[in-house]
């Protein structure tokens, strides 16, 4: 699946969106096949942002699969 297709999918199923004031990254809460999932768009990785890093760690701690695994599917 191309990156543009993934973005289109996220935006089509968007429930909520928030922007980080530190790195300007966008966090999306969306409906993924009947369950809520998160997606983050930003230039920098979450570990480079002191605001996004703890959020990302909390999400990853409760995830069934990582973002990398999800994208590879």
N, CA, C and O atoms as a printed pandas DataFrame, in Angstrom:
     atom_number atom_name residue_name chain_id  residue_number  x_coord  y_coord  z_coord
0              1         N          UNK        A               1    0.842   -1.170    0.000
1              2        CA          UNK        A               1    0.000    0.000    0.000
2              3         C          UNK        A               1    0.893    1.240    0.000
3              4         O          UNK        A               1    1.777    1.370    0.847
4              5         N          UNK        A               2    0.666    2.146   -0.942
5              6        CA          UNK        A               2    1.449    3.372   -1.039
6              7         C          UNK        A               2    1.155    4.286    0.140
7              8         O          UNK        A               2    0.099    4.202    0.766
8              9         N          UNK        A               3    2.117    5.166    0.429
9             10        CA          UNK        A               3    1.961    6.110    1.528
10            11         C          UNK        A               3    0.705    6.956    1.352
11            12         O          UNK        A               3   -0.035    7.176    2.311
12            13         N          UNK        A               4    0.464    7.428    0.140
13            14        CA          UNK        A               4   -0.724    8.266   -0.104
14            15         C          UNK        A               4   -2.013    7.495    0.152
15            16         O          UNK        A               4   -2.999    8.077    0.605
16            17         N          UNK        A               5   -2.020    6.205   -0.127
17            18        CA          UNK        A               5   -3.195    5.372    0.157
18            19         C          UNK        A               5   -3.405    5.232    1.664
19            20         O          UNK        A               5   -4.540    5.246    2.140
20            21         N          UNK        A               6   -2.304    5.095    2.417
21            22        CA          UNK        A               6   -2.405    4.984    3.879
22            23         C          UNK        A               6   -2.952    6.277    4.479
23            24         O          UNK        A               6   -3.804    6.244    5.367
24            25         N          UNK        A               7   -2.458    7.418    3.988
25            26        CA          UNK        A               7   -2.934    8.708    4.485
26            27         C          UNK        A               7   -4.410    8.882    4.151
27            28         O          UNK        A               7   -5.186    9.328    4.997
28            29         N          UNK        A               8   -4.799    8.543    2.951
29            30        CA          UNK        A               8   -6.199    8.646    2.548
30            31         C          UNK        A               8   -7.087    7.789    3.448
31            32         O          UNK        A               8   -8.172    8.217    3.842
32            33         N          UNK        A               9   -6.630    6.582    3.771
33            34        CA          UNK        A               9   -7.375    5.681    4.653
34            35         C          UNK        A               9   -7.548    6.302    6.041
35            36         O          UNK        A               9   -8.645    6.286    6.598
36            37         N          UNK        A              10   -6.462    6.849    6.597
37            38        CA          UNK        A              10   -6.518    7.460    7.923
38            39         C          UNK        A              10   -7.489    8.634    7.927
39            40         O          UNK        A              10   -8.335    8.735    8.816
40            41         N          UNK        A              11   -7.377    9.513    6.951
41            42        CA          UNK        A              11   -8.238   10.693    6.914
42            43         C          UNK        A              11   -9.702   10.321    6.688
43            44         O          UNK        A              11  -10.593   10.983    7.220
44            45         N          UNK        A              12   -9.958    9.292    5.921
45            46        CA          UNK        A              12  -11.336    8.870    5.658
46            47         C          UNK        A              12  -11.995    8.297    6.903
47            48         O          UNK        A              12  -13.220    8.336    7.019
48            49         N          UNK        A              13  -11.213    7.765    7.838
49            50        CA          UNK        A              13  -11.741    7.127    9.037
50            51         C          UNK        A              13  -11.421    7.901   10.316
51            52         O          UNK        A              13  -11.484    7.346   11.413
52            53         N          UNK        A              14  -11.082    9.169   10.175
53            54        CA          UNK        A              14  -10.667    9.994   11.308
54            55         C          UNK        A              14  -11.804   10.223   12.302
55            56         O          UNK        A              14  -12.929   10.551   11.924
56            57         N          UNK        A              15  -11.480   10.041   13.576
57            58        CA          UNK        A              15  -12.411   10.318   14.673
58            59         C          UNK        A              15  -12.014   11.626   15.357
59            60         O          UNK        A              15  -12.863   12.468   15.649
60            61         N          UNK        A              16  -10.715   11.782   15.607
61            62        CA          UNK        A              16  -10.212   12.947   16.341
62            63         C          UNK        A              16   -8.787   13.245   15.889
63            64         O          UNK        A              16   -8.048   12.339   15.505
64            65         N          UNK        A              17   -8.407   14.522   15.937
65            66        CA          UNK        A              17   -7.050   14.915   15.537
66            67         C          UNK        A              17   -6.526   15.935   16.533
67            68         O          UNK        A              17   -7.250   16.842   16.944
68            69         N          UNK        A              18   -5.266   15.784   16.920
69            70        CA          UNK        A              18   -4.614   16.742   17.830
70            71         C          UNK        A              18   -3.220   17.050   17.289
71            72         O          UNK        A              18   -2.578   16.196   16.678
72            73         N          UNK        A              19   -2.763   18.268   17.520
73            74        CA          UNK        A              19   -1.441   18.672   17.075
74            75         C          UNK        A              19   -0.536   18.947   18.264
75            76         O          UNK        A              19   -0.929   19.619   19.218
76            77         N          UNK        A              20    0.679   18.420   18.197
77            78        CA          UNK        A              20    1.679   18.651   19.237
78            79         C          UNK        A              20    2.204   20.084   19.101
79            80         O          UNK        A              20    2.576   20.510   18.008
80            81         N          UNK        A              21    2.233   20.821   20.208
81            82        CA          UNK        A              21    2.712   22.201   20.182
82            83         C          UNK        A              21    4.228   22.289   20.108
83            84         O          UNK        A              21    4.774   23.328   19.736
84            85         N          UNK        A              22    4.917   21.194   20.462
85            86        CA          UNK        A              22    6.381   21.209   20.439
86            87         C          UNK        A              22    6.940   20.899   19.049
87            88         O          UNK        A              22    7.745   21.665   18.519
88            89         N          UNK        A              23    6.515   19.777   18.457
89            90        CA          UNK        A              23    7.087   19.354   17.166
90            91         C          UNK        A              23    6.136   19.580   15.990
91            92         O          UNK        A              23    6.512   19.372   14.836
92            93         N          UNK        A              24    4.905   20.005   16.281
93            94        CA          UNK        A              24    3.858   20.243   15.276
94            95         C          UNK        A              24    3.370   18.967   14.600
95            96         O          UNK        A              24    2.671   19.031   13.590
96            97         N          UNK        A              25    3.732   17.814   15.146
97            98        CA          UNK        A              25    3.224   16.542   14.618
98            99         C          UNK        A              25    1.726   16.429   14.853
99           100         O          UNK        A              25    1.198   16.991   15.812
100          101         N          UNK        A              26    1.040   15.700   13.974
101          102        CA          UNK        A              26   -0.404   15.499   14.088
102          103         C          UNK        A              26   -0.684   14.068   14.534
103          104         O          UNK        A              26   -0.187   13.115   13.933
104          105         N          UNK        A              27   -1.478   13.922   15.588
105          106        CA          UNK        A              27   -1.930   12.628   16.086
106          107         C          UNK        A              27   -3.368   12.428   15.630
107          108         O          UNK        A              27   -4.208   13.301   15.845
108          109         N          UNK        A              28   -3.666   11.292   15.003
109          110        CA          UNK        A              28   -5.012   10.961   14.560
110          111         C          UNK        A              28   -5.525    9.758   15.338
111          112         O          UNK        A              28   -4.832    8.749   15.465
112          113         N          UNK        A              29   -6.725    9.870   15.850
113          114        CA          UNK        A              29   -7.443    8.717   16.387
114          115         C          UNK        A              29   -8.438    8.347   15.310
115          116         O          UNK        A              29   -9.210    9.198   14.867
116          117         N          UNK        A              30   -8.439    7.093   14.876
117          118        CA          UNK        A              30   -9.310    6.701   13.774
118          119         C          UNK        A              30   -9.859    5.301   13.962
119          120         O          UNK        A              30   -9.382    4.537   14.802
120          121         N          UNK        A              31  -10.854    4.981   13.181
121          122        CA          UNK        A              31  -11.512    3.683   13.226
122          123         C          UNK        A              31  -10.795    2.733   12.274
123          124         O          UNK        A              31  -10.803    2.931   11.059
124          125         N          UNK        A              32  -10.179    1.706   12.835
125          126        CA          UNK        A              32   -9.473    0.701   12.034
126          127         C          UNK        A              32  -10.236   -0.618   12.151
127          128         O          UNK        A              32  -10.064   -1.365   13.114
128          129         N          UNK        A              33  -11.065   -0.887   11.176
129          130        CA          UNK        A              33  -11.858   -2.122   11.141
130          131         C          UNK        A              33  -12.643   -2.347   12.422
131          132         O          UNK        A              33  -12.664   -3.455   12.958
132          133         N          UNK        A              34  -13.291   -1.294   12.914
133          134        CA          UNK        A              34  -14.138   -1.425   14.088
134          135         C          UNK        A              34  -13.459   -1.167   15.417
135          136         O          UNK        A              34  -14.128   -1.184   16.450
136          137         N          UNK        A              35  -12.147   -0.927   15.433
137          138        CA          UNK        A              35  -11.471   -0.589   16.681
138          139         C          UNK        A              35  -10.706    0.719   16.492
139          140         O          UNK        A              35  -10.304    1.065   15.382
140          141         N          UNK        A              36  -10.517    1.428   17.585
141          142        CA          UNK        A              36   -9.823    2.704   17.513
142          143         C          UNK        A              36   -8.318    2.492   17.520
143          144         O          UNK        A              36   -7.793    1.679   18.281
144          145         N          UNK        A              37   -7.630    3.241   16.654
145          146        CA          UNK        A              37   -6.179    3.145   16.519
146          147         C          UNK        A              37   -5.611    4.555   16.381
147          148         O          UNK        A              37   -6.341    5.499   16.077
148          149         N          UNK        A              38   -4.305    4.693   16.607
149          150        CA          UNK        A              38   -3.635    5.979   16.484
150          151         C          UNK        A              38   -2.669    5.974   15.312
151          152         O          UNK        A              38   -2.103    4.940   14.958
152          153         N          UNK        A              39   -2.490    7.150   14.715
153          154        CA          UNK        A              39   -1.540    7.342   13.635
154          155         C          UNK        A              39   -0.923    8.702   13.855
155          156         O          UNK        A              39   -1.626    9.641   14.228
156          157         N          UNK        A              40    0.364    8.835   13.635
157          158        CA          UNK        A              40    1.056   10.107   13.849
158          159         C          UNK        A              40    1.778   10.519   12.585
159          160         O          UNK        A              40    2.480    9.715   11.972
160          161         N          UNK        A              41    1.606   11.783   12.190
161          162        CA          UNK        A              41    2.315   12.358   11.051
162          163         C          UNK        A              41    3.205   13.478   11.565
163          164         O          UNK        A              41    2.723   14.424   12.189
164          165         N          UNK        A              42    4.506   13.373   11.304
165          166        CA          UNK        A              42    5.448   14.400   11.739
166          167         C          UNK        A              42    6.757   14.227   10.994
167          168         O          UNK        A              42    7.075   13.145   10.501
168          169         N          UNK        A              43    7.505   15.309   10.922
169          170        CA          UNK        A              43    8.821   15.235   10.278
170          171         C          UNK        A              43    9.783   14.437   11.154
171          172         O          UNK        A              43   10.539   13.601   10.659
172          173         N          UNK        A              44    9.747   14.704   12.463
173          174        CA          UNK        A              44   10.634   14.010   13.400
174          175         C          UNK        A              44    9.958   12.783   13.998
175          176         O          UNK        A              44    8.736   12.740   14.139
176          177         N          UNK        A              45   10.758   11.801   14.344
177          178        CA          UNK        A              45   10.261   10.605   15.040
178          179         C          UNK        A              45    9.794   11.004   16.434
179          180         O          UNK        A              45   10.289   11.986   16.987
180          181         N          UNK        A              46    8.841   10.255   17.021
181          182        CA          UNK        A              46    8.343   10.625   18.343
182          183         C          UNK        A              46    9.426   10.663   19.418
183          184         O          UNK        A              46    9.304   11.433   20.371
184          185         N          UNK        A              47   10.479    9.859   19.297
185          186        CA          UNK        A              47   11.527    9.869   20.325
186          187         C          UNK        A              47   12.346   11.155   20.314
187          188         O          UNK        A              47   13.119   11.395   21.242
188          189         N          UNK        A              48   12.192   11.995   19.276
189          190        CA          UNK        A              48   12.896   13.276   19.217
190          191         C          UNK        A              48   12.070   14.419   19.808
191          192         O          UNK        A              48   12.516   15.566   19.795
192          193         N          UNK        A              49   10.888   14.130   20.320
193          194        CA          UNK        A              49    9.999   15.150   20.887
194          195         C          UNK        A              49    9.667   14.769   22.327
195          196         O          UNK        A              49    9.193   13.663   22.586
196          197         N          UNK        A              50    9.915   15.679   23.257
197          198        CA          UNK        A              50    9.670   15.365   24.665
198          199         C          UNK        A              50    8.180   15.243   24.987
199          200         O          UNK        A              50    7.817   14.636   25.994
200          201         N          UNK        A              51    7.312   15.812   24.144
201          202        CA          UNK        A              51    5.865   15.686   24.345
202          203         C          UNK        A              51    5.345   14.389   23.739
203          204         O          UNK        A              51    4.559   13.682   24.369
204          205         N          UNK        A              52    5.778   14.072   22.518
205          206        CA          UNK        A              52    5.258   12.901   21.810
206          207         C          UNK        A              52    5.841   11.575   22.306
207          208         O          UNK        A              52    5.172   10.544   22.250
208          209         N          UNK        A              53    7.079   11.601   22.788
209          210        CA          UNK        A              53    7.726   10.348   23.208
210          211         C          UNK        A              53    6.919    9.607   24.271
211          212         O          UNK        A              53    6.668    8.415   24.093
212          213         N          UNK        A              54    6.493   10.250   25.379
213          214        CA          UNK        A              54    5.719    9.500   26.375
214          215         C          UNK        A              54    4.356    9.033   25.850
215          216         O          UNK        A              54    3.873    7.966   26.227
216          217         N          UNK        A              55    3.745    9.836   24.984
217          218        CA          UNK        A              55    2.468    9.432   24.385
218          219         C          UNK        A              55    2.673    8.185   23.537
219          220         O          UNK        A              55    1.905    7.228   23.635
220          221         N          UNK        A              56    3.711    8.197   22.703
221          222        CA          UNK        A              56    4.008    7.059   21.836
222          223         C          UNK        A              56    4.330    5.810   22.648
223          224         O          UNK        A              56    3.882    4.715   22.307
224          225         N          UNK        A              57    5.110    5.969   23.728
225          226        CA          UNK        A              57    5.455    4.824   24.576
226          227         C          UNK        A              57    4.207    4.225   25.215
227          228         O          UNK        A              57    4.088    3.003   25.306
228          229         N          UNK        A              58    3.279    5.065   25.658
229          230        CA          UNK        A              58    2.034    4.588   26.268
230          231         C          UNK        A              58    1.179    3.838   25.244
231          232         O          UNK        A              58    0.623    2.783   25.548
232          233         N          UNK        A              59    1.078    4.382   24.045
233          234        CA          UNK        A              59    0.302    3.721   22.987
234          235         C          UNK        A              59    0.931    2.379   22.622
235          236         O          UNK        A              59    0.234    1.371   22.516
236          237         N          UNK        A              60    2.252    2.369   22.430
237          238        CA          UNK        A              60    2.955    1.132   22.072
238          239         C          UNK        A              60    2.822    0.069   23.162
239          240         O          UNK        A              60    2.760   -1.123   22.860
240          241         N          UNK        A              61    2.779    0.492   24.433
241          242        CA          UNK        A              61    2.678   -0.461   25.546
242          243         C          UNK        A              61    1.353   -1.216   25.523
243          244         O          UNK        A              61    1.269   -2.335   26.029
244          245         N          UNK        A              62    0.320   -0.616   24.942
245          246        CA          UNK        A              62   -1.005   -1.233   24.911
246          247         C          UNK        A              62   -1.422   -1.685   23.509
247          248         O          UNK        A              62   -2.586   -2.012   23.280
248          249         N          UNK        A              63   -0.474   -1.701   22.582
249          250        CA          UNK        A              63   -0.794   -2.048   21.193
250          251         C          UNK        A              63   -0.701   -3.547   20.948
251          252         O          UNK        A              63    0.101   -4.251   21.562
252          253         N          UNK        A              64   -1.527   -4.007   20.050
253          254        CA          UNK        A              64   -1.463   -5.395   19.604
254          255         C          UNK        A              64   -0.277   -5.560   18.671
255          256         O          UNK        A              64    0.399   -6.589   18.693
256          257         N          UNK        A              65   -0.020   -4.538   17.840
257          258        CA          UNK        A              65    1.131   -4.561   16.941
258          259         C          UNK        A              65    1.695   -3.159   16.832
259          260         O          UNK        A              65    0.996   -2.174   17.067
260          261         N          UNK        A              66    2.964   -3.079   16.473
261          262        CA          UNK        A              66    3.606   -1.778   16.326
262          263         C          UNK        A              66    3.184   -1.129   15.011
263          264         O          UNK        A              66    2.612   -1.778   14.136
264          265         N          UNK        A              67    3.478    0.164   14.890
265          266        CA          UNK        A              67    3.172    0.887   13.648
266          267         C          UNK        A              67    3.924    0.261   12.481
267          268         O          UNK        A              67    3.380    0.169   11.380
268          269         N          UNK        A              68    5.159   -0.169   12.698
269          270        CA          UNK        A              68    5.941   -0.781   11.634
270          271         C          UNK        A              68    5.301   -2.082   11.153
271          272         O          UNK        A              68    5.281   -2.358    9.953
272          273         N          UNK        A              69    4.784   -2.875   12.077
273          274        CA          UNK        A              69    4.104   -4.115   11.690
274          275         C          UNK        A              69    2.824   -3.801   10.920
275          276         O          UNK        A              69    2.506   -4.469    9.936
276          277         N          UNK        A              70    2.088   -2.779   11.371
277          278        CA          UNK        A              70    0.830   -2.405   10.724
278          279         C          UNK        A              70    1.082   -1.946    9.296
279          280         O          UNK        A              70    0.364   -2.342    8.378
280          281         N          UNK        A              71    2.111   -1.103    9.104
281          282        CA          UNK        A              71    2.431   -0.583    7.772
282          283         C          UNK        A              71    2.876   -1.722    6.853
283          284         O          UNK        A              71    2.556   -1.711    5.664
284          285         N          UNK        A              72    3.614   -2.709    7.389
285          286        CA          UNK        A              72    4.090   -3.806    6.544
286          287         C          UNK        A              72    2.960   -4.708    6.069
287          288         O          UNK        A              72    3.107   -5.409    5.068
288          289         N          UNK        A              73    1.831   -4.698    6.777
289          290        CA          UNK        A              73    0.673   -5.489    6.330
290          291         C          UNK        A              73    0.034   -4.823    5.145
291          292         O          UNK        A              73   -0.957   -5.325    4.614
